[in-house]
Amino acid sequence: MTALFATDLDRTMIFSRNAFHGAESVEKECVEYYEGEPLSYMTTTAIARLRELAANAPVIPTTTRTIEQFQRIELPGAPWRFAITSNGGNILVDGIPDPAWRLSIDDQVNATGATLASVGAELRSRISDSWVTKYREADELFCYLVVRPEAVPAGFLAEWDNWCRANGWSASQQGRKIYTMPDAVCKSLAVAEVRRRLTESGELPDGARLFAAGDGALDAKMLESADAAIRPRHGELEELAYTAPNLTVTTAAGILAGAEILDWFHAALPVADPV
């Protein structure tokens, strides 16, 4: 195994009905149910390609979802040796949260920035029910708002992000959610840790290349830290016209981009030497 693949999930690998982008007639399967209702889908092509990829190389599902939210996805290719949840705040090893990693994250947050309690209190003092439908804290690591995007006050995100950055945090918006995240909680740091462990154990050789995919601002550092990366032609990074020297952008948008990303991953797999 000479390559490692890290991929965001929502709107990169899995898609709600609202994110199909006109591909409603494409053959697909539900991979997540919530309270008995279908929630997230993949095309049948993407399902087959992800299973095949996971059988031939280490794949790290890498998500901002909480542990509980991740575990309700029936993601093709499981079981996962490693998975990253909570935007990098938790590393699951064979499905079990790694307590040493989580302790190190908590220590870094406490040493470098404001506490979740103080950030949450400050955030709640700045919002109103006229444009916020929910305030949530995730795995005791970070918080987010569910908002009515058209009703968010002009300048709110920039002003809130400025306050956060002065206190060791940052803010970003993805669709209906505004995330407030400590700097220490970062997908790229968790991916680097998994890469280190796989290399030290001999499961990956020194110099194995990292390939990454994601669609949101919280994925940007992970994409930049990869040897090569890809993002779909939709989402927050598309709206920001985000680019980087190592970055490819899909041709397709929506659920079809998921299969295209997996084709790109497969093209990166090393070709076996002929016997």
C-alpha positions in Angstrom: 0.0 0.0 0.0 1.9 3.1 -1.2 -1.0 5.6 -1.2 -3.3 7.0 1.5 -6.7 8.5 0.8 -8.6 11.0 3.1 -12.0 12.1 2.1 -14.7 14.4 3.5 -18.2 12.9 3.5 -21.1 15.3 3.2 -21.4 16.7 -0.3 -18.1 15.0 -1.2 -19.0 11.3 -0.9 -22.6 11.3 0.4 -25.4 13.6 -0.7 -28.8 14.7 0.5 -31.6 15.1 -2.0 -31.1 18.8 -2.0 -27.5 18.3 -3.2 -28.2 16.1 -6.3 -27.8 19.0 -8.7 -30.2 17.7 -11.3 -29.1 14.1 -11.2 -32.3 12.7 -9.6 -32.6 10.0 -12.3 -29.1 8.5 -11.7 -29.2 5.1 -10.0 -28.4 5.6 -6.4 -28.8 4.0 -2.9 -29.5 5.4 0.5 -26.5 5.1 2.9 -28.0 6.9 5.9 -31.3 7.0 7.6 -32.2 9.4 10.4 -35.2 8.7 12.6 -36.4 6.2 10.0 -36.2 8.6 7.1 -33.7 8.4 4.2 -31.2 11.2 4.5 -28.0 10.6 2.4 -27.3 8.8 -0.9 -24.5 7.7 -3.1 -24.7 6.6 -6.8 -24.4 2.9 -7.3 -21.2 3.6 -9.3 -19.7 5.5 -6.4 -20.6 2.7 -3.9 -18.8 0.1 -6.0 -15.8 2.4 -6.5 -15.4 3.2 -2.8 -15.6 -0.4 -1.9 -12.9 -1.2 -4.5 -10.7 1.6 -3.3 -10.9 0.6 0.3 -10.0 -3.0 -0.6 -6.8 -1.7 -2.3 -5.5 1.1 -0.1 -6.1 2.8 3.3 -9.0 5.2 3.1 -9.8 7.6 6.0 -13.3 8.9 6.2 -12.8 12.4 7.5 -15.8 14.4 8.7 -17.0 17.3 10.8 -19.8 15.1 12.0 -19.9 13.9 15.6 -19.1 10.3 16.4 -22.8 9.5 16.7 -23.7 11.2 13.4 -20.8 9.4 11.6 -21.8 6.0 12.9 -25.3 6.1 11.4 -23.8 6.2 7.9 -23.6 2.8 6.2 -20.5 3.9 4.3 -19.3 1.3 1.7 -15.9 -0.1 2.4 -16.3 -0.5 6.1 -15.0 -1.6 8.6 -12.6 1.3 8.8 -9.2 0.9 10.4 -9.2 4.6 11.1 -11.8 7.3 10.8 -11.7 10.9 11.7 -14.8 12.7 13.2 -15.5 16.0 14.9 -13.4 17.9 12.3 -10.3 16.1 13.6 -11.1 16.2 17.3 -11.6 12.5 17.4 -9.8 9.6 15.7 -11.6 6.3 15.7 -9.4 3.2 15.7 -11.4 0.2 14.7 -14.5 2.1 15.5 -13.4 3.1 19.0 -12.4 6.8 19.9 -8.8 7.1 20.7 -8.6 8.6 24.2 -4.9 9.7 23.9 -5.6 11.7 20.8 -8.7 13.4 22.3 -6.7 14.3 25.5 -4.0 15.9 23.4 -6.6 17.9 21.5 -8.3 19.1 24.7 -4.9 20.1 26.1 -4.1 22.1 22.9 -7.4 23.9 23.0 -7.0 24.8 26.6 -3.5 26.0 26.1 -4.0 28.1 22.9 -7.4 29.6 23.0 -10.7 30.4 24.7 -12.9 27.6 26.2 -15.9 26.2 24.4 -18.1 27.6 27.3 -16.8 31.1 26.9 -17.0 31.0 23.1 -20.5 29.6 23.2 -21.6 32.3 25.6 -20.1 35.1 23.4 -21.8 33.6 20.3 -25.2 33.3 21.9 -25.0 36.9 22.9 -24.7 37.9 19.2 -27.6 35.9 17.7 -31.4 35.9 17.6 -34.2 33.6 16.8 -35.0 35.7 13.8 -32.3 34.0 11.8 -30.9 31.1 14.0 -33.0 28.0 14.3 -30.5 25.9 16.4 -27.4 26.3 18.5 -25.5 23.1 19.0 -22.3 21.9 20.7 -20.5 18.9 19.1 -18.6 16.3 21.1 -17.7 19.0 23.6 -15.2 20.4 21.1 -16.9 23.1 19.0 -20.2 24.7 18.3 -22.4 25.6 15.3 -25.5 27.4 14.4 -28.2 26.2 12.0 -29.4 29.4 10.3 -31.7 30.8 7.7 -29.0 31.8 5.2 -31.0 34.6 3.6 -31.7 36.2 7.0 -28.1 36.2 8.4 -27.2 39.8 9.1 -24.7 41.4 6.7 -21.2 41.3 8.1 -22.1 38.8 10.9 -19.8 36.0 9.8 -16.8 38.3 9.2 -17.2 40.1 12.5 -17.6 36.8 14.4 -14.6 35.3 12.7 -12.5 38.3 13.6 -13.5 37.8 17.3 -12.7 34.1 17.1 -9.3 34.5 15.5 -8.2 36.8 18.3 -9.1 33.9 20.7 -7.6 30.9 19.0 -10.8 29.9 17.0 -12.3 30.6 13.6 -15.7 30.7 12.0 -17.0 29.5 8.6 -20.3 28.9 6.9 -21.4 25.8 4.9 -24.9 26.0 3.7 -27.3 26.4 6.7 -24.5 25.8 9.3 -22.1 28.3 10.7 -19.2 26.5 12.5 -17.1 27.9 15.3 -14.0 25.8 15.6 -10.8 25.9 17.8 -7.6 26.1 15.8 -6.4 22.8 17.3 -9.4 20.9 16.0 -8.4 20.5 12.3 -8.8 17.6 9.9 -5.3 18.0 8.5 -3.7 17.5 11.9 -5.7 14.3 12.5 -4.9 13.0 9.0 -1.2 13.6 9.6 -1.4 11.6 12.8 -3.1 8.7 11.1 -0.4 8.8 8.4 2.3 8.8 11.0 0.8 5.8 12.7 0.4 3.8 9.5 4.0 4.6 8.6 5.4 3.7 12.0 3.5 0.4 12.0 4.9 -0.5 8.5 1.4 -0.5 6.9 2.5 2.5 4.8 6.0 2.9 3.4 8.0 6.1 4.0 7.1 8.5 1.3 3.6 7.1 0.6 1.5 9.8 -1.1 -1.6 11.4 0.5 -4.6 12.2 -1.7 -7.5 14.2 -0.2 -11.0 15.4 -1.2 -13.4 17.9 0.3 -15.8 20.7 -0.5 -15.9 23.0 2.5 -13.7 25.7 4.1 -13.0 23.3 7.0 -11.4 20.9 4.4 -9.0 23.5 2.9 -6.0 22.8 5.2 -6.4 19.0 4.6 -6.4 19.6 0.8 -3.4 21.9 1.0 -1.4 19.4 3.1 -2.0 16.5 0.7 0.4 15.6 -2.1 -2.6 16.0 -4.4 -6.2 17.0 -3.8 -9.6 17.3 -5.5 -12.7 19.3 -4.7 -16.2 19.1 -6.3 -17.5 21.9 -8.5 -20.0 22.9 -5.8 -20.0 23.9 -2.1 -18.2 26.5 0.0 -14.8 26.2 -1.7 -16.5 26.6 -5.1 -18.2 29.7 -3.9 -14.9 31.0 -2.7 -13.2 30.1 -6.0 -10.7 28.2 -3.9 -7.6 26.9 -5.7 -4.2 25.6 -4.9 -1.2 24.3 -6.8 -2.0 20.6 -5.9 -5.7 20.9 -6.5 -8.0 19.4 -9.2 -11.6 20.5 -9.6 -14.3 18.1 -10.8 -16.2 18.6 -14.0 -19.5 17.5 -12.4 -21.4 19.1 -9.5 -23.6 17.4 -7.0 -23.9 13.7 -6.5 -22.2 12.9 -9.8 -19.0 14.6 -8.5 -18.7 11.9 -5.8 -18.2 9.2 -8.5 -15.8 11.5 -10.4 -13.7 12.0 -7.2 -13.5 8.3 -6.7 -12.4 7.8 -10.3 -9.7 10.4 -9.6 -8.7 8.5 -6.5 -8.5 5.2 -8.5 -6.3 6.9 -11.1 -3.8 7.7 -8.3 -3.4 4.1 -7.2 0.0 2.9 -8.0 0.1 0.4 -10.8 1.5 -3.0 -9.7 4.7 -4.1 -11.3 4.2 -7.0 -13.7 5.4 -10.3 -12.4 
